């Protein structure tokens, strides 16, 4: 760690990169512990609303924000930060990471976006490693809706960091009584759960949109967890991580509520909407729709059976209609549970 990060008398400068709902919620958590939190917004109108109205009217409306959150649209304002929470959506993260690396070569970078880069099939930590050293990286993931976190409701997450001392240091500056980080050294495990649960949430939303019932949703959630575990283990994740907050915990939350963008997308598809139309009408990213193709490609690469994720990929990308995808799952041969 840097000298500042080993000095108990140094108060770190802290920033959040990405002012969507989740980035804004994390800024709220940090603002209760730090005198000033810098929040980078890609949209000038979002920056203006946060600074003038103390509300993110576009992505997290009707939730008052602490006045010590300072929004900016200048990446250079993060050059002196000691801790940066990276919340830019996965498919748009690479150019932002490249620009940030040129400005700041010391900050601890906490990856908070959940997804897999479609072109490279890389997790966010692998994308980040193209620009920063491994000792600077951590991953924060777990069952957490932005509105709950912003309102200060109790939440627990996984904070994964290869170096235990850095993990402890990060937890002391990120964690709060209502936002509890559980430490891990399994970066891959923390990431893979967050990426795949978004794809599975679309599947569960489709089930509910088609009126197939709670039993079917439970089956998709449970069998989806098997698919998540298969890919996670193939990529080097630890089973304990997949069974914990950032895996099973996040899956349970996201697959059971319309508050999830991915679940609500699936519900709309189940009710007959066109994926492109629904996605085009949203001002926020449904990561599951963006990651579905990458998950299917990784399943092919590792020769894994992941029929639910493949069905979601087909539906989202127009290869099959919803009814066809459902029939294909129901027509699969009976087999042992494993």
Beta strands, then each sheet from edge to edge (+ up, - down):
strand 1: 14-17
strand 2: 37-40
strand 3: 69-72
strand 4: 83-86
strand 5: 108-111
strand 6: 137-141
strand 7: 155-160
strand 8: 179-184
sheet 1: 3+ 2+ 1+ 4+ 5+ 6+ 7- 8-
end
